[in-house]
Amino acid sequence: MKANCWTGRNTVEVLDVPDPRILNARDAIVRVTSTAICGSDLHLVDGYIPTVKKGDVLGHEFMGEVVEVGPGVSNLRAGDRVVVPFPIACGNCFACERGLYSVCENSNPNAGLAEKLMGHSPAGIFGYSHMLGGFAGGQAEYARVPFADVGPIKIEDDLPDESVLFLSDILPTGFMGAEMCDIKPGQTVAVWGAGPVGQFAVASAFLLGADRVICIDRYDYRLEYARRAGAQTLHYEEVDVLDALRDMTGGQGPDACIDAVGMEAHHPTPAMYAYDRAKQATRMETERPYALREAIMACRNGGVVSVIGVYGGLLDKFPMGSLMNRSLTLRTGQCHVQRYLRPLLDRIRGGEIDPSFVISHRLPLSEAPRGFELFKNKQDRCNKVVLTP
């Protein structure tokens, strides 16, 4: 089969790879009908996530048709149309029983690698390094889905792929980012990052009752997406974000701040950017945490900082004094996607949100390298790329 593979730093290629097969009684094989390029994939391509190997199949946002199931899968059968969550979860461990699917204790066969960096291992993730399981991803014609009796959700109506594909990751991630803010009526939420996850965080904050949402980015076309959702926007290369947020909130600061950027943030001050960029390039730290630092400093006393942007390891100059002395609550996590599948599918069916609004480019799988170039370099106003095998 054809699959999009990591072939070296800043390089992906569509290659011929072996077809997946059932390896475990709880496996399913899915013929992929739609898959997407995620901002998290760029961290892999840029070389900031360790233990990626040449030839690894990328992609963790995908859906398709079940073509085969193992004998332990009774809830799916060949022909079922499914969306596959990006975290792989067993459904039976301490974490899964508490709805913490992205830290499943049984789905990462390489947990020891993750423990060396993180202390404990999160769940296995499709197409996201050997440290997180070494599972082949979904930017391919077919994919093996472990624990298929727990993860995939059946789409039993005529909703198009583009309306439900993002249940696999970015819609639940944005929603969880807003949910972790404990939003109350009348509150103001600030979102760093107007990419697709940030756009879903903006939309979700309004769905959960925020009175005002302020979105921060430097790309006008992405800020336009946020404005269409009802947000006010700040272009961080044109204003001092901390001063602007204080002015917009009567000096108090936002009630909650969402970091939807993660490890490869940009900063308009050359000296600030150069400091972290140099340390990241020499692997003295793995993150450029400008957005996170700013979110902490901006949040009102006693507020919530919600982190859904991906971080991989270690960062420098973390403002712990601000976090501790001002009674801030920090909430984080890879999204527990399985927890949100049914509620968000119901919201899509009910017309509360149509996630397809984030798509800017549709390409065949054979053009995946071009899709990565468009997405990484923000060419042609690229917002989100969907690939069709």
C-alpha positions as CSV (number, residue, x, y, z in Angstrom):
1,M,0.0,0.0,0.0
2,K,1.0,3.7,-0.3
3,A,1.7,5.6,2.9
4,N,3.2,9.0,3.8
5,C,6.5,8.3,5.7
6,W,9.1,10.3,7.6
7,T,12.3,10.0,5.7
8,G,14.5,12.5,7.5
9,R,14.3,15.9,9.2
10,N,12.1,18.2,7.1
11,T,11.4,15.4,4.6
12,V,8.4,13.1,4.0
13,E,7.7,10.8,1.1
14,V,4.9,8.7,-0.1
15,L,6.3,5.1,-0.2
16,D,5.2,1.6,-0.8
17,V,4.9,-0.2,2.6
18,P,3.5,-3.5,3.7
19,D,-0.2,-3.8,4.2
20,P,-1.2,-3.9,7.9
21,R,-2.6,-7.1,9.3
22,I,-4.4,-8.3,12.4
23,L,-1.8,-8.9,15.2
24,N,-4.1,-9.1,18.2
25,A,-7.6,-10.3,18.8
26,R,-8.8,-6.8,19.5
27,D,-7.4,-5.3,16.3
28,A,-9.3,-3.9,13.3
29,I,-8.0,-3.0,9.8
30,V,-9.5,0.2,8.4
31,R,-9.4,1.3,4.8
32,V,-8.7,5.1,5.2
33,T,-11.1,7.4,3.4
34,S,-9.9,10.7,4.8
35,T,-6.8,11.7,6.8
36,A,-5.4,15.1,7.8
37,I,-2.1,16.8,8.5
38,C,-1.9,18.1,12.1
39,G,0.3,20.8,13.6
40,S,1.6,18.1,15.9
41,D,3.0,16.3,12.8
42,L,5.2,19.3,12.1
43,H,7.0,18.7,15.4
44,L,7.9,15.2,14.1
45,V,9.0,16.5,10.7
46,D,11.1,19.3,12.3
47,G,12.9,16.8,14.4
48,Y,11.8,17.8,17.9
49,I,10.2,14.5,18.9
50,P,12.8,11.8,19.6
51,T,12.7,8.2,18.5
52,V,11.2,8.8,15.0
53,K,12.7,6.4,12.5
54,K,13.2,6.6,8.7
55,G,10.2,5.0,7.1
56,D,7.7,5.5,10.0
57,V,4.2,6.1,8.7
58,L,2.8,9.4,9.9
59,G,-0.7,10.6,10.7
60,H,-3.0,10.4,13.7
61,E,-6.2,12.0,12.3
62,F,-8.0,9.5,10.1
63,M,-11.3,7.7,9.5
64,G,-12.5,5.1,7.1
65,E,-14.2,1.8,6.5
66,V,-13.6,-1.3,8.6
67,V,-12.4,-4.2,6.3
68,E,-11.4,-6.8,8.9
69,V,-11.7,-7.3,12.7
70,G,-10.1,-9.6,15.2
71,P,-12.1,-12.2,17.1
72,G,-12.1,-10.0,20.2
73,V,-14.0,-7.1,18.5
74,S,-17.7,-7.6,18.7
75,N,-18.9,-4.0,18.3
76,L,-17.6,-3.5,14.8
77,R,-17.9,-5.4,11.6
78,A,-16.6,-5.1,8.0
79,G,-18.3,-2.2,6.2
80,D,-18.7,0.0,9.3
81,R,-17.7,3.6,8.8
82,V,-15.6,4.8,11.7
83,V,-13.6,7.7,13.1
84,V,-10.4,6.6,14.9
85,P,-9.2,8.6,18.0
86,F,-5.5,9.4,18.0
87,P,-4.7,8.0,21.5
88,I,-4.8,4.2,21.7
89,A,-6.6,3.0,24.8
90,C,-7.4,-0.4,26.3
91,G,-10.5,0.7,28.1
92,N,-9.8,-1.4,31.2
93,C,-6.8,0.1,33.1
94,F,-6.8,2.5,36.0
95,A,-6.6,5.5,33.7
96,C,-9.2,4.4,31.1
97,E,-11.7,3.5,33.8
98,R,-11.5,7.2,34.9
99,G,-11.8,8.6,31.4
100,L,-8.1,9.4,31.1
101,Y,-7.7,7.6,27.8
102,S,-4.6,9.5,26.6
103,V,-2.6,8.1,29.5
104,C,-3.8,4.5,29.1
105,E,-1.4,2.2,31.0
106,N,-1.5,-0.7,28.5
107,S,-1.4,0.7,25.0
108,N,2.3,1.8,24.7
109,P,4.6,-1.2,24.2
110,N,7.6,1.1,24.5
111,A,6.6,2.7,27.8
112,G,10.1,2.4,29.1
113,L,11.4,4.9,26.5
114,A,8.7,7.4,27.5
115,E,9.4,6.9,31.2
116,K,13.0,8.0,30.8
117,L,11.9,11.4,29.5
118,M,8.5,11.9,31.3
119,G,8.6,9.8,34.5
120,H,5.6,7.8,33.4
121,S,4.3,6.8,30.0
122,P,1.3,8.3,28.2
123,A,-0.8,6.1,25.9
124,G,0.4,4.9,22.5
125,I,-0.4,7.3,19.7
126,F,-0.8,6.6,16.0
127,G,2.1,7.7,13.9
128,Y,3.9,9.5,16.7
129,S,7.4,8.1,17.3
130,H,8.6,4.8,18.9
131,M,8.6,6.4,22.3
132,L,4.8,6.5,22.0
133,G,4.4,3.0,20.7
134,G,5.8,2.9,17.2
135,F,2.4,2.5,15.7
136,A,2.0,3.1,12.0
137,G,-0.2,6.2,11.4
138,G,-3.2,6.9,9.2
139,Q,-1.7,8.9,6.3
140,A,-2.0,5.7,4.4
141,E,-4.4,3.6,2.4
142,Y,-5.0,1.2,5.3
143,A,-4.3,1.3,9.1
144,R,-4.2,-1.3,11.9
145,V,-6.3,-0.1,14.8
146,P,-5.4,-1.8,18.2
147,F,-8.1,-2.0,20.9
148,A,-10.7,-1.4,18.2
149,D,-13.5,-2.4,20.6
150,V,-12.7,0.7,22.6
151,G,-11.5,3.5,20.3
152,P,-13.4,4.0,17.0
153,I,-16.8,5.5,16.9
154,K,-19.3,4.4,14.2
155,I,-20.8,7.0,11.9
156,E,-24.2,5.6,11.2
157,D,-25.6,8.3,9.0
158,D,-24.8,10.3,5.9
159,L,-22.6,13.0,7.5
160,P,-19.7,13.6,5.1
161,D,-16.2,12.7,6.1
162,E,-15.2,16.3,6.4
163,S,-17.9,17.0,9.1
164,V,-16.7,14.2,11.4
165,L,-13.0,13.6,10.5
166,F,-11.8,16.0,13.2
167,L,-13.4,14.0,15.9
168,S,-10.2,12.0,15.7
169,D,-8.2,14.8,17.4
170,I,-8.5,18.6,16.9
171,L,-12.2,19.1,17.7
172,P,-12.1,17.2,21.0
173,T,-8.7,18.8,21.8
174,G,-10.0,22.3,21.3
175,F,-13.1,21.4,23.3
176,M,-11.2,19.9,26.2
177,G,-9.0,23.0,26.2
178,A,-12.1,25.1,26.8
179,E,-13.7,22.6,29.2
180,M,-10.6,22.7,31.4
181,C,-11.1,26.4,31.9
182,D,-14.3,25.9,34.0
183,I,-16.0,28.7,32.0
184,K,-18.7,30.6,33.8
185,P,-21.2,33.0,32.1
186,G,-19.8,36.4,31.6
187,Q,-16.2,35.3,31.6
188,T,-13.4,36.2,29.2
189,V,-11.2,33.6,27.7
190,A,-7.9,34.3,25.8
191,V,-6.6,31.7,23.2
192,W,-3.0,31.7,22.0
193,G,-2.9,30.3,18.5
194,A,-5.4,30.7,15.7
195,G,-4.6,27.5,14.0
196,P,-7.2,24.8,13.7
197,V,-6.9,23.7,17.3
198,G,-7.1,27.3,18.5
199,Q,-10.1,27.9,16.2
200,F,-11.9,24.9,17.8
201,A,-10.9,26.2,21.2
202,V,-12.5,29.6,20.4
203,A,-15.7,27.9,19.1
204,S,-15.8,25.6,22.1
205,A,-15.3,28.4,24.6
206,F,-18.4,30.1,23.2
207,L,-20.3,26.8,23.2
208,L,-19.5,26.5,26.9
209,G,-20.7,29.9,27.8
210,A,-17.9,32.4,27.5
211,D,-19.0,36.0,27.1
212,R,-15.9,37.0,25.3
213,V,-13.0,35.2,23.6
214,I,-9.8,36.9,22.5
215,C,-7.5,35.1,20.1
216,I,-3.8,35.9,19.6
217,D,-1.8,35.0,16.5
218,R,0.3,36.8,13.8
219,Y,-1.3,35.5,10.6
220,D,-4.2,37.7,9.5
221,Y,-6.0,34.9,7.6
222,R,-6.0,32.7,10.6
223,L,-7.2,35.5,12.9
224,E,-10.0,36.0,10.3
225,Y,-11.2,32.4,11.2
226,A,-11.4,33.4,14.9
227,R,-13.3,36.6,14.1
228,R,-15.8,34.7,12.1
229,A,-16.5,32.6,15.2
230,G,-17.1,35.8,17.2
231,A,-13.7,36.3,18.8
232,Q,-11.8,39.6,19.2
233,T,-8.3,39.3,17.9
234,L,-4.8,40.5,18.7
235,H,-1.9,40.4,16.2
236,Y,1.1,39.9,18.5
237,E,3.6,41.5,16.1
238,E,1.6,44.7,16.2
239,V,0.7,45.1,19.9
240,D,2.1,44.2,23.3
241,V,-0.2,41.3,24.2
242,L,0.1,41.6,28.0
243,D,-0.7,45.4,27.8
244,A,-3.5,44.8,25.3
245,L,-5.2,42.1,27.4
246,R,-5.0,44.2,30.6
247,D,-6.6,47.1,28.7
248,M,-9.4,44.8,27.3
249,T,-10.2,43.4,30.8
250,G,-10.1,46.5,32.9
251,G,-6.6,45.6,34.2
252,Q,-7.7,42.3,35.6
253,G,-6.6,39.9,32.8
254,P,-8.6,37.1,31.2
255,D,-10.4,34.6,33.5
256,A,-8.8,31.8,31.6
257,C,-6.0,31.4,29.1
258,I,-5.6,28.6,26.6
259,D,-2.2,27.7,25.0
260,A,-3.0,26.1,21.7
261,V,0.5,26.7,20.3
262,G,2.9,24.4,22.0
263,M,6.6,23.8,21.5
264,E,7.4,25.7,18.3
265,A,6.0,29.1,19.3
266,H,7.3,32.3,17.7
267,H,8.1,35.6,19.5
268,P,8.3,39.0,17.8
269,T,11.3,40.2,19.8
270,P,14.5,38.9,18.0
271,A,16.5,38.5,21.2
272,M,13.7,36.4,22.9
273,Y,13.2,34.3,19.9
274,A,17.0,33.7,19.4
275,Y,17.5,32.6,23.0
276,D,15.0,29.7,22.8
277,R,15.6,28.9,19.2
278,A,19.3,28.5,19.8
279,K,18.7,26.3,22.9
280,Q,16.2,24.2,21.0
281,A,18.4,23.8,18.0
282,T,21.2,22.5,20.2
283,R,18.8,20.3,22.1
284,M,19.5,22.1,25.4
285,E,15.7,22.4,25.6
286,T,13.0,20.9,23.4
287,E,10.5,23.8,23.5
288,R,10.0,27.4,22.5
289,P,7.5,28.2,25.3
290,Y,6.7,31.9,24.5
291,A,2.9,31.4,24.3
292,L,2.9,29.4,27.6
293,R,4.9,32.0,29.4
294,E,2.7,34.8,28.1
295,A,-0.5,32.9,29.0
296,I,0.6,32.5,32.6
297,M,1.6,36.1,32.9
298,A,-1.6,37.4,31.3
299,C,-4.1,35.3,33.3
300,R,-6.0,37.0,36.1
301,N,-5.2,36.2,39.7
302,G,-6.9,32.9,40.6
303,G,-7.6,32.1,37.0
304,V,-7.0,28.9,34.9
305,V,-4.3,28.3,32.3
306,S,-5.2,25.4,30.0
307,V,-2.4,23.8,27.9
308,I,-3.4,21.8,24.8
309,G,-0.5,22.8,22.6
310,V,1.9,19.9,22.4
311,Y,5.2,19.9,24.4
312,G,7.8,17.2,24.1
313,G,10.2,17.4,27.0
314,L,12.0,20.3,28.7
315,L,11.7,24.1,28.6
316,D,13.6,27.0,30.1
317,K,12.5,30.1,32.1
318,F,9.2,28.8,33.2
319,P,7.4,31.5,35.3
320,M,6.7,29.3,38.3
321,G,6.7,32.3,40.6
322,S,3.8,33.8,38.8
323,L,1.9,30.5,38.7
324,M,2.3,29.9,42.4
325,N,2.1,33.3,43.9
326,R,-1.0,34.3,42.0
327,S,-3.1,31.2,42.8
328,L,-3.3,30.1,39.2
329,T,-4.5,26.6,38.2
330,L,-2.6,24.9,35.4
331,R,-4.5,22.1,33.5
332,T,-2.9,20.1,30.7
333,G,-3.2,17.0,28.7
334,Q,-3.2,15.2,25.4
335,C,-6.9,15.0,24.7
336,H,-8.9,12.0,26.1
337,V,-10.6,11.8,22.8
338,Q,-12.8,8.8,23.5
339,R,-14.5,10.7,26.3
340,Y,-15.8,13.4,23.8
341,L,-16.7,11.4,20.7
342,R,-20.3,10.8,21.4
343,P,-21.1,14.3,22.9
344,L,-19.4,16.1,20.1
345,L,-20.9,13.9,17.4
346,D,-24.3,14.8,18.8
347,R,-23.4,18.5,18.6
348,I,-22.4,18.1,15.0
349,R,-25.6,16.3,14.2
350,G,-27.5,19.0,16.1
351,G,-26.0,21.7,13.9
352,E,-24.1,23.4,16.8
353,I,-20.8,23.2,15.0
354,D,-19.6,22.0,11.5
355,P,-15.9,21.3,11.9
356,S,-15.3,21.3,8.2
357,F,-14.9,25.1,8.3
358,V,-11.2,24.7,9.1
359,I,-10.3,22.9,5.9
360,S,-8.5,25.0,3.3
361,H,-6.8,22.4,1.1
362,R,-7.9,19.0,-0.2
363,L,-5.2,16.8,-1.8
364,P,-4.7,13.2,-2.8
365,L,-2.4,11.2,-0.5
366,S,0.2,11.2,-3.3
367,E,0.6,14.9,-2.7
368,A,1.2,14.6,1.0
369,P,4.7,16.2,0.8
370,R,3.2,19.2,-0.9
371,G,0.6,19.4,1.8
372,F,3.3,19.4,4.5
373,E,5.0,22.3,2.7
374,L,1.8,24.3,2.4
375,F,0.9,23.7,6.0
376,K,4.3,24.2,7.6
377,N,5.1,27.4,5.7
378,K,1.6,28.9,5.7
379,Q,1.6,29.0,1.9
380,D,-1.5,29.8,0.0
381,R,-3.3,30.8,3.2
382,C,-3.1,27.1,4.3
383,N,-5.2,26.4,7.4
384,K,-5.9,22.6,7.3
385,V,-5.0,19.9,4.8
386,V,-7.2,16.9,4.2
387,L,-5.6,14.0,2.3
388,T,-7.6,11.4,0.4
389,P,-6.0,8.0,-0.2
